């Protein structure tokens, strides 16, 4: 079960009596969910951060001096 807490962060719950197949299926769902979350939340944030961060001397926040 994947729920979101008050801060919209994922909470992953696995039943205590889960068998090996259930655990494998749960892990696969968690990976899919995390991949989707990273693509929709983290990638845009990192792109914006990179765009507004100088990467070499002489660059002024995206504009070459």
C-alpha positions as CSV (number, residue, x, y, z in Angstrom):
1,X,0.0,0.0,0.0
2,X,1.3,3.4,-0.9
3,X,-0.1,6.4,1.0
4,X,1.0,10.0,1.2
5,X,1.5,11.7,4.5
6,X,0.5,15.3,5.3
7,X,3.6,16.6,3.4
8,X,2.7,14.6,0.3
9,X,5.7,12.2,0.9
10,X,5.2,8.5,0.2
11,X,4.6,6.0,3.0
12,X,5.2,2.4,1.8
13,X,3.5,-0.3,3.8
14,X,4.1,-4.0,3.5
15,X,1.8,-6.5,5.2
16,X,3.7,-8.4,7.9
17,X,2.6,-11.8,6.6
18,X,3.5,-11.0,2.9
19,X,5.1,-13.9,1.0
20,X,8.0,-13.7,-1.4
21,X,5.9,-13.1,-4.5
22,X,3.9,-10.3,-2.7
23,X,7.2,-8.7,-1.6
24,X,8.6,-8.8,-5.2
25,X,5.3,-7.3,-6.5
26,X,5.4,-4.7,-3.9
27,X,9.0,-3.8,-4.7
28,X,8.2,-3.5,-8.4
29,X,5.2,-1.2,-7.7
30,X,7.4,0.9,-5.4
31,X,10.1,1.2,-8.1
32,X,7.5,2.2,-10.7
33,X,5.9,4.8,-8.4
34,X,9.3,6.2,-7.4
35,X,10.4,6.4,-11.1
36,X,7.2,8.3,-11.9
37,X,7.6,10.6,-8.9
38,X,11.2,11.4,-9.8
39,X,10.3,12.2,-13.4
40,X,7.4,14.4,-12.4
41,X,8.8,16.1,-9.3
42,X,12.6,15.9,-9.0
43,X,13.6,16.2,-12.7
44,X,11.9,19.5,-13.3
45,X,13.3,20.9,-10.0
46,X,16.9,19.8,-10.9
47,X,16.4,21.3,-14.4
48,X,15.4,24.6,-13.0
49,X,18.2,24.6,-10.5
50,X,20.8,23.8,-13.2
51,X,19.3,26.5,-15.5
52,X,19.8,29.2,-12.8
53,X,23.1,28.0,-11.3
54,X,26.4,29.2,-12.8
55,X,28.3,26.2,-14.0
56,X,31.6,27.8,-14.9
57,X,33.5,31.0,-14.2
58,X,32.2,33.8,-16.4
59,X,28.6,32.5,-16.6
60,X,26.1,34.8,-14.9
61,X,23.0,32.7,-14.1
62,X,22.4,31.4,-17.6
63,X,23.9,34.4,-19.5
64,X,27.5,34.3,-20.7
65,X,29.3,37.4,-19.8
